[in-house]
Amino acid sequence: MNWQPSESDIAWTKQLIGSLKVGGSWAVPLNKSIWTFWHDSKKAVLQLGDLSDETNRRIALIMRDNLGWVVTIK
């Protein structure tokens, strides 16, 4: 994947995650996926969906490479 997030992509994702409670989930209607975020351990879990989807790959890239979170798939 050659895509790189813009500063606004990173800021938007950081703001969204910051608005969720620990263990809170984000449903992404575009690809019918669900992400859960554990702020205390900086762990993002893809609960529904997979990384074959471009949107999920972009979310994972921002979380891992730009925000320093561990990304796992349930």
C-alpha positions in Angstrom: 0.0 0.0 0.0 1.5 3.4 -1.0 -1.1 5.5 0.8 0.2 7.8 3.5 -2.1 9.6 5.9 -2.3 13.3 6.0 -1.8 15.3 9.2 -5.6 15.8 9.2 -6.2 12.0 8.9 -4.0 11.4 11.9 -5.5 14.3 13.9 -9.1 13.1 13.1 -8.3 9.5 14.1 -6.6 10.7 17.3 -9.6 12.9 18.2 -12.1 10.1 17.5 -10.3 7.6 19.7 -9.9 10.2 22.4 -13.7 10.6 22.4 -14.3 6.9 23.2 -14.2 5.3 26.7 -11.6 2.7 27.4 -13.0 -0.5 25.7 -15.1 1.7 23.5 -16.0 0.6 20.0 -16.1 2.4 16.6 -18.4 1.0 14.0 -17.3 1.8 10.5 -20.4 1.7 8.2 -18.4 2.0 5.0 -17.0 -1.5 5.4 -19.1 -3.0 8.2 -16.2 -3.3 10.6 -16.0 -2.7 14.3 -12.8 -1.6 16.1 -12.4 -1.6 19.9 -9.9 0.6 21.7 -8.1 -0.1 25.0 -6.4 3.2 25.8 -4.6 1.9 28.9 -2.6 -0.6 26.9 -2.8 1.3 23.5 -4.4 -1.7 21.9 -6.7 -1.5 18.9 -8.7 -4.7 18.2 -10.5 -5.2 14.9 -13.5 -7.1 16.2 -15.4 -7.5 12.9 -13.8 -7.2 9.5 -10.3 -7.9 8.3 -7.2 -6.2 6.9 -8.0 -7.2 3.3 -10.2 -4.1 3.3 -8.5 -0.9 2.3 -10.2 1.2 5.0 -9.2 -1.2 7.7 -5.6 -1.2 6.4 -5.5 2.6 6.6 -7.0 2.7 10.1 -4.4 0.1 11.2 -1.5 2.0 9.6 -2.5 5.3 11.4 -3.0 3.5 14.7 0.3 1.5 14.5 2.7 3.8 12.6 1.5 7.3 13.6 -0.1 6.8 17.0 2.0 4.0 18.4 -0.8 1.5 19.2 -0.7 -2.2 18.9 -3.2 -3.5 16.3 -4.7 -7.0 16.6 -7.5 -8.9 14.8 -10.0 -10.9 16.7 
